[in-house]
Structure formats: C-alpha cells, structure tokens
Amino acid sequence: MNRKPARWMCTLDERILEYLEEEGWSTPKLISQRMKFNASRGRVEERCEMLAQVGLIVPIYEGSEMYELTGDGRDYLVGGVDVELRPRPSPDAIRG
C-alpha cells in the first residue's frame, strides 16, 4: 500500500480514514474519544470537514456530523487516489 497524500494532510487525517474504514461510520466526538492519541473533538471535526471537501469522506446525510468513507476514500487507503491532484480544501469553508 503506497498512499498518495496531499501536502495539506496530516497524520490525523490518515487515522480518521482508517478508523472510518474499520467502523463504517462515526462522528468527530466518537472518533476523538476512541483514537489512540490525543485529538480534540474540534480538531477531528475540522479534519473531517477538510476530508469531506476533497471527497474522501461524506456526511451520512445533509448537515450530519456522522461521516463515512466514500469509494475514493477507500481507494486512497489502498494507494489508488492521489489527493495532491485534487483541489486543496478551504479552511474558510469549514462550518463555524
């Protein structure tokens, strides 16, 4: 597996994607509680929104904080998607 992350991505993004692959779906609150390292709910929520902007995860329904992997998210985890080739997500577009 040779993943192709974008320069804007961080280790937390990888762990969120892996967690969603394992669990099927989750919320930022549950992810932050169950992850093996310290990440606040706000930080996980911010990263989820960034990952959603590039199509690696998606809310289960409009306006939801429950996320699941997309097909592209699964493909990324096995090295089939180069996220650097996608438009960079905008931190300004994150819900406030």
DSSP file (Angstrom, degrees, kcal/mol; ACC not computed):
  #  RESIDUE AA STRUCTURE BP1 BP2  ACC     N-H-->O    O-->H-N    N-H-->O    O-->H-N    TCO  KAPPA ALPHA  PHI   PSI    X-CA   Y-CA   Z-CA
    1    1 A M              0   0    0      0, 0.0     2,-0.5     0, 0.0    78,-0.2   0.000 360.0 360.0 360.0 118.6    0.0    0.0    0.0
    2    2 A N        -     0   0    0     76,-0.4    76,-0.1     2,-0.0    75,-0.0  -0.781 360.0-158.8-123.6  85.3    1.6    3.2   -1.2
    3    3 A R        -     0   0    0     -2,-0.5    74,-0.1    74,-0.1    79,-0.1  -0.256   9.0-147.1 -67.3 150.9   -0.7    6.1   -0.2
    4    4 A K  B     -a   82   0A   0     77,-0.7    79,-2.1    72,-0.3    80,-0.5  -0.722  24.6-178.6-120.9  79.4   -0.5    9.4   -2.0
    5    5 A P        -     0   0    0      0, 0.0    79,-0.2     0, 0.0     2,-0.2  -0.307  26.1-115.3 -75.7 161.3   -1.4   12.1    0.5
    6    6 A A    >   -     0   0    0     77,-0.1     3,-1.2     1,-0.1    78,-0.1  -0.546  28.3-110.3 -87.1 161.1   -1.5   15.8   -0.3
    7    7 A R  T 3  S+     0   0    0      1,-0.3    -1,-0.1    -2,-0.2    77,-0.0   0.795 117.5  57.9 -62.6 -28.1    0.9   18.3    1.4
    8    8 A W  T 3  S+     0   0    0      2,-0.0    -1,-0.3    76,-0.0     2,-0.1   0.649  88.1  99.1 -77.5 -14.4   -2.0   19.8    3.5
    9    9 A M    <   -     0   0    0     -3,-1.2     2,-0.3     3,-0.0    38,-0.0  -0.349  55.4-163.3 -75.3 154.4   -2.8   16.4    5.0
   10   10 A C    >>  -     0   0    0     -2,-0.1     4,-1.3     1,-0.0     3,-0.9  -0.804  38.1 -94.7-129.3 172.4   -1.6   15.3    8.5
   11   11 A T  H 3> S+     0   0    0     -2,-0.3     4,-2.2     1,-0.3     5,-0.2   0.851 121.3  62.0 -56.4 -36.9   -1.3   12.1   10.4
   12   12 A L  H 3> S+     0   0    0      1,-0.2     4,-2.5     2,-0.2    -1,-0.3   0.877  98.6  56.2 -59.0 -38.1   -4.7   12.7   12.0
   13   13 A D  H <> S+     0   0    0     -3,-0.9     4,-2.4     1,-0.2    -1,-0.2   0.925 106.9  49.2 -59.6 -45.0   -6.3   12.5    8.5
   14   14 A E  H  X S+     0   0    0     -4,-1.3     4,-2.5     1,-0.2    -1,-0.2   0.926 111.6  48.7 -59.6 -45.7   -4.9    9.1    7.9
   15   15 A R  H  X S+     0   0    0     -4,-2.2     4,-2.6     1,-0.2    -1,-0.2   0.880 109.9  51.9 -65.4 -37.6   -6.1    7.9   11.3
   16   16 A I  H  X S+     0   0    0     -4,-2.5     4,-2.6     2,-0.2     5,-0.2   0.940 111.4  47.0 -62.8 -46.7   -9.6    9.2   10.7
   17   17 A L  H  X S+     0   0    0     -4,-2.4     4,-2.1     1,-0.2    -2,-0.2   0.917 113.7  47.7 -61.5 -44.1   -9.8    7.5    7.3
   18   18 A E  H  X S+     0   0    0     -4,-2.5     4,-2.0     2,-0.2    -1,-0.2   0.900 111.5  51.1 -63.4 -41.2   -8.5    4.2    8.8
   19   19 A Y  H  X S+     0   0    0     -4,-2.6     4,-2.9     1,-0.2     5,-0.3   0.931 110.8  47.8 -62.4 -46.1  -11.0    4.5   11.7
   20   20 A L  H  X S+     0   0    0     -4,-2.6     4,-2.3     1,-0.2    49,-0.3   0.852 109.0  54.5 -65.8 -33.8  -13.9    5.0    9.3
   21   21 A E  H  < S+     0   0    0     -4,-2.1    -1,-0.2    -5,-0.2    -2,-0.2   0.919 114.7  40.6 -63.1 -41.9  -12.8    2.1    7.2
   22   22 A E  H  < S+     0   0    0     -4,-2.0    -2,-0.2     1,-0.2    -1,-0.2   0.899 124.7  34.6 -72.9 -42.2  -12.9   -0.1   10.3
   23   23 A E  H  < S-     0   0    0     -4,-2.9     2,-0.4    -5,-0.2    -3,-0.2   0.712  93.4-133.6 -90.8 -22.4  -16.0    1.2   11.9
   24   24 A G  S  < S+     0   0    0     -4,-2.3    45,-0.5    -5,-0.3     2,-0.3  -0.299  78.0   1.4  97.3 -50.3  -18.2    2.0    8.9
   25   25 A W        +     0   0    0     -2,-0.4     2,-0.3    43,-0.2    43,-0.2  -0.970  67.5 161.8-160.2 161.9  -19.3    5.4   10.1
   26   26 A S  B     -B   67   0B   0     41,-1.9    41,-3.4    -2,-0.3    -6,-0.0  -0.979  31.4-110.5-170.0 174.1  -18.7    7.7   13.1
   27   27 A T     >  -     0   0    0     -2,-0.3     4,-2.7    39,-0.2     5,-0.2  -0.801  34.8-111.4-111.5 157.8  -18.9   11.2   14.5
   28   28 A P  H  > S+     0   0    0      0, 0.0     4,-2.7     0, 0.0     5,-0.2   0.873 118.5  56.3 -55.6 -36.4  -16.0   13.5   15.3
   29   29 A K  H  > S+     0   0    0      2,-0.2     4,-1.7     1,-0.2     5,-0.1   0.946 110.6  42.1 -61.5 -48.7  -16.9   13.2   19.0
   30   30 A L  H  > S+     0   0    0      2,-0.2     4,-2.1     1,-0.2    -1,-0.2   0.902 114.0  52.4 -65.9 -40.4  -16.7    9.4   18.9
   31   31 A I  H  X S+     0   0    0     -4,-2.7     4,-1.7     1,-0.2    -2,-0.2   0.941 109.9  48.1 -60.7 -46.9  -13.5    9.4   16.9
   32   32 A S  H  < S+     0   0    0     -4,-2.7     7,-0.4     1,-0.2    -1,-0.2   0.841 113.6  48.4 -65.0 -31.6  -11.8   11.8   19.3
   33   33 A Q  H  < S+     0   0    0     -4,-1.7    -1,-0.2    -5,-0.2    -2,-0.2   0.846 118.6  38.0 -74.0 -33.9  -12.8    9.7   22.2
   34   34 A R  H  < S+     0   0    0     -4,-2.1    -2,-0.2    -5,-0.1    -1,-0.2   0.559  87.7 107.6 -99.9  -9.3  -11.7    6.4   20.7
   35   35 A M  S  < S-     0   0    0     -4,-1.7     4,-0.1    -5,-0.2   -19,-0.0  -0.358  72.8-124.6 -72.5 153.7   -8.5    7.3   18.9
   36   36 A K  S    S+     0   0    0      2,-0.1     2,-0.3    -2,-0.0    -1,-0.1   0.558  90.1  48.5 -76.9  -9.4   -5.2    6.1   20.4
   37   37 A F  S    S-     0   0    0      2,-0.0     2,-0.5    -5,-0.0    -2,-0.1  -0.864  99.4 -82.4-129.2 166.8   -3.7    9.6   20.5
   38   38 A N        +     0   0    0     -2,-0.3     2,-0.3    -5,-0.0    -5,-0.1  -0.520  57.2 147.3 -74.4 116.7   -4.9   13.0   21.8
   39   39 A A        -     0   0    0     -2,-0.5    -4,-0.1    -7,-0.4    -2,-0.0  -0.930  40.3-128.7-147.8 124.4   -7.1   14.9   19.3
   40   40 A S     >  -     0   0    0     -2,-0.3     4,-2.5     1,-0.1     5,-0.2  -0.254  24.1-113.5 -69.9 159.4   -9.9   17.2   20.5
   41   41 A R  H  > S+     0   0    0      1,-0.2     4,-2.9     2,-0.2     5,-0.2   0.910 118.5  53.2 -57.5 -42.6  -13.4   16.9   19.1
   42   42 A G  H  > S+     0   0    0      1,-0.2     4,-2.3     2,-0.2    -1,-0.2   0.898 109.2  47.8 -61.6 -41.6  -13.0   20.3   17.4
   43   43 A R  H  > S+     0   0    0      2,-0.2     4,-2.2     1,-0.2    -1,-0.2   0.913 113.5  47.2 -66.1 -42.9   -9.7   19.2   15.7
   44   44 A V  H  X S+     0   0    0     -4,-2.5     4,-2.6     2,-0.2    -2,-0.2   0.911 111.8  51.3 -64.9 -41.7  -11.3   16.0   14.5
   45   45 A E  H  X S+     0   0    0     -4,-2.9     4,-2.2    -5,-0.2    -2,-0.2   0.921 109.8  50.0 -61.0 -43.9  -14.3   17.8   13.2
   46   46 A E  H  X S+     0   0    0     -4,-2.3     4,-1.8     1,-0.2    -2,-0.2   0.921 112.4  46.4 -59.8 -45.8  -12.1   20.3   11.3
   47   47 A R  H  X S+     0   0    0     -4,-2.2     4,-2.7     2,-0.2    -1,-0.2   0.877 109.7  54.4 -67.7 -37.3  -10.2   17.5    9.7
   48   48 A C  H  X S+     0   0    0     -4,-2.6     4,-2.3     1,-0.2    -1,-0.2   0.919 108.2  49.6 -60.9 -42.9  -13.4   15.6    8.8
   49   49 A E  H  X S+     0   0    0     -4,-2.2     4,-1.8     2,-0.2    -1,-0.2   0.884 111.0  49.2 -65.1 -37.4  -14.7   18.7    7.1
   50   50 A M  H  X S+     0   0    0     -4,-1.8     4,-1.1     2,-0.2    -2,-0.2   0.930 111.9  48.4 -64.9 -45.6  -11.4   19.1    5.1
   51   51 A L  H  <>S+     0   0    0     -4,-2.7     5,-2.3     1,-0.2     6,-0.8   0.852 110.1  52.6 -64.2 -34.1  -11.5   15.4    4.1
   52   52 A A  H ><5S+     0   0    0     -4,-2.3     3,-1.3     1,-0.2    -1,-0.2   0.871 101.4  60.4 -68.4 -36.5  -15.2   15.8    3.0
   53   53 A Q  H 3<5S+     0   0    0     -4,-1.8    -1,-0.2     1,-0.3    -2,-0.2   0.825 108.7  43.4 -61.1 -31.0  -14.3   18.8    0.8
   54   54 A V  T 3<5S-     0   0    0     -4,-1.1    -1,-0.3    -3,-0.2    -2,-0.2   0.379 118.9-110.6 -97.7   4.6  -11.9   16.6   -1.2
   55   55 A G  T < 5S+     0   0    0     -3,-1.3    18,-0.4     2,-0.3    17,-0.3   0.681  84.2 117.8  82.7  19.0  -14.4   13.7   -1.4
   56   56 A L  S   <S+     0   0    0     -5,-2.3    14,-2.1    16,-0.2     2,-0.3   0.781  85.1  15.2 -87.3 -27.9  -12.7   11.1    0.8
   57   57 A I  E     -C   69   0B   0     -6,-0.8    -2,-0.3    12,-0.3    12,-0.2  -0.898  70.0-161.6-134.8 167.4  -15.5   11.0    3.4
   58   58 A V  E     -C   68   0B   0     10,-2.4    10,-2.0    -2,-0.3     2,-0.1  -0.996  29.2-102.9-149.5 143.9  -19.1   12.3    3.3
   59   59 A P  E     -C   67   0B   0      0, 0.0     8,-0.3     0, 0.0     3,-0.1  -0.436  33.5-124.2 -63.1 144.7  -21.8   13.0    5.8
   60   60 A I  S    S+     0   0    0      6,-3.3     2,-0.3     1,-0.2     7,-0.1   0.866  93.2   1.9 -60.9 -36.0  -24.3   10.2    6.0
   61   61 A Y  S >  S-     0   0    0      5,-0.3     3,-2.4    -3,-0.0     5,-0.2  -0.975 104.7 -65.4-146.6 160.9  -27.0   12.8    5.3
   62   62 A E  T 3  S+     0   0    0     -2,-0.3     3,-0.1     1,-0.3    -2,-0.0  -0.125 119.9   4.9 -48.9 126.9  -27.0   16.6    4.6
   63   63 A G  T 3  S+     0   0    0      1,-0.3    -1,-0.3    -4,-0.0     2,-0.1   0.459  98.2 137.9  78.9   1.3  -25.9   18.6    7.6
   64   64 A S    <   -     0   0    0     -3,-2.4    -1,-0.3     2,-0.1   -37,-0.0  -0.429  52.7-149.8 -79.4 152.5  -25.0   15.5    9.6
   65   65 A E  S    S+     0   0    0     -2,-0.1     2,-0.6    -3,-0.1    -1,-0.1   0.185  72.9 102.2-100.3  12.9  -21.9   15.1   11.8
   66   66 A M        -     0   0    0     -5,-0.2    -6,-3.3   -39,-0.2    -5,-0.3  -0.883  58.7-167.9 -97.4 120.6  -21.9   11.4   11.1
   67   67 A Y  E     -BC  26  59B   0    -41,-3.4   -41,-1.9    -2,-0.6     2,-0.3  -0.782  14.5-178.3-113.3 152.4  -19.3   10.5    8.4
   68   68 A E  E     - C   0  58B   0    -10,-2.0   -10,-2.4    -2,-0.3   -43,-0.2  -0.959  35.6 -94.5-139.3 159.5  -18.5    7.5    6.3
   69   69 A L  E     - C   0  57B   0    -45,-0.5   -12,-0.3    -2,-0.3     2,-0.2  -0.398  33.9-141.2 -69.3 148.0  -15.8    6.8    3.7
   70   70 A T     >  -     0   0    0    -14,-2.1     4,-2.1    -2,-0.1     5,-0.2  -0.507  33.4 -98.9 -94.0 174.2  -16.5    7.3    0.0
   71   71 A G  H  > S+     0   0    0      1,-0.2     4,-2.5     2,-0.2     5,-0.2   0.894 128.8  52.6 -59.3 -39.3  -15.3    5.0   -2.7
   72   72 A D  H  > S+     0   0    0    -17,-0.3     4,-2.6     2,-0.2    -1,-0.2   0.858 105.4  54.8 -65.1 -34.4  -12.5    7.5   -3.3
   73   73 A G  H  > S+     0   0    0    -18,-0.4     4,-1.8   -17,-0.3    -2,-0.2   0.913 110.2  45.5 -63.9 -42.4  -11.6    7.3    0.5
   74   74 A R  H  X S+     0   0    0     -4,-2.1     4,-1.0     2,-0.2    -2,-0.2   0.918 112.8  50.7 -65.3 -43.1  -11.3    3.5    0.3
   75   75 A D  H ><>S+     0   0    0     -4,-2.5     5,-3.3     1,-0.2     3,-0.5   0.890 107.5  54.2 -62.3 -38.9   -9.3    3.8   -2.9
   76   76 A Y  H ><5S+     0   0    0     -4,-2.6     3,-1.9     4,-0.3   -72,-0.3   0.923 102.7  56.9 -59.4 -44.2   -7.0    6.3   -1.2
   77   77 A L  H 3<5S+     0   0    0     -4,-1.8    -1,-0.2     1,-0.3    -2,-0.2   0.766 110.3  44.0 -62.3 -25.3   -6.3    3.9    1.6
   78   78 A V  T <<5S-     0   0    0     -4,-1.0   -76,-0.4    -3,-0.5    -1,-0.3   0.301 124.8-100.6-101.7   9.2   -5.0    1.3   -0.8
   79   79 A G  T < 5S+     0   0    0     -3,-1.9    -3,-0.2    -4,-0.2    -2,-0.1   0.608  89.7 117.9  89.4  13.1   -3.0    3.8   -2.8
   80   80 A G      < +     0   0    0     -5,-3.3     2,-0.4    -6,-0.2    -4,-0.3   0.520  63.9  58.8 -92.9  -5.0   -5.4    4.3   -5.7
   81   81 A V        -     0   0    0     -6,-0.5     2,-0.9    -5,-0.2   -77,-0.7  -0.989  64.6-151.8-129.3 128.5   -6.1    8.0   -5.3
   82   82 A D  B >   -a    4   0A   0     -2,-0.4     3,-1.5     1,-0.2     4,-0.2  -0.852   9.9-169.9 -97.2 102.4   -3.5   10.8   -5.4
   83   83 A V  G >  S+     0   0    0    -79,-2.1     3,-1.8    -2,-0.9    -1,-0.2   0.766  79.4  71.4 -67.0 -25.7   -5.1   13.5   -3.2
   84   84 A E  G 3  S+     0   0    0    -80,-0.5    -1,-0.3     1,-0.3     4,-0.1   0.777  91.7  59.9 -60.7 -25.1   -2.4   16.1   -4.2
   85   85 A L  G <  S+     0   0    0     -3,-1.5    -1,-0.3     2,-0.1    -2,-0.2   0.561  92.3  84.6 -80.6  -8.5   -4.1   16.2   -7.6
   86   86 A R  S <  S-     0   0    0     -3,-1.8   -32,-0.1    -4,-0.2     2,-0.0  -0.574  97.4 -85.6 -91.1 156.4   -7.4   17.3   -6.1
   87   87 A P        -     0   0    0      0, 0.0    -1,-0.1     0, 0.0    -2,-0.1  -0.352  52.1-105.4 -59.0 139.9   -8.3   21.0   -5.4
   88   88 A R        -     0   0    0      1,-0.1    -4,-0.0    -4,-0.1     2,-0.0  -0.460  38.0-114.0 -66.7 133.6   -6.9   22.0   -1.9
   89   89 A P        -     0   0    0      0, 0.0    -1,-0.1     0, 0.0   -39,-0.1  -0.338  26.1-123.0 -68.1 153.2   -9.8   22.3    0.6
   90   90 A S    >   -     0   0    0      1,-0.1     3,-1.5   -40,-0.1     4,-0.2  -0.871   9.4-157.1-102.7 119.9  -10.5   25.7    2.0
   91   91 A P  G >  S+     0   0    0      0, 0.0     3,-1.3     0, 0.0    -1,-0.1   0.786  95.6  66.1 -60.8 -25.0  -10.3   26.2    5.8
   92   92 A D  G 3  S+     0   0    0      1,-0.2    -2,-0.0    -3,-0.1     0, 0.0   0.731  93.3  59.9 -67.5 -21.5  -12.7   29.2    5.2
   93   93 A A  G <  S+     0   0    0     -3,-1.5    -1,-0.2     2,-0.1     2,-0.2   0.496  79.5 112.4 -86.4  -2.9  -15.4   26.8    4.1
   94   94 A I  S <  S-     0   0    0     -3,-1.3   -48,-0.1    -4,-0.2   -44,-0.0  -0.494  80.2-102.7 -72.8 137.1  -15.4   24.9    7.5
   95   95 A R              0   0    0     -2,-0.2    -1,-0.1     1,-0.1   -46,-0.1  -0.269 360.0 360.0 -56.0 140.0  -18.6   25.4    9.5
   96   96 A G              0   0    0     -3,-0.1    -1,-0.1     0, 0.0    -2,-0.1   0.445 360.0 360.0-117.9 360.0  -18.1   27.8   12.3
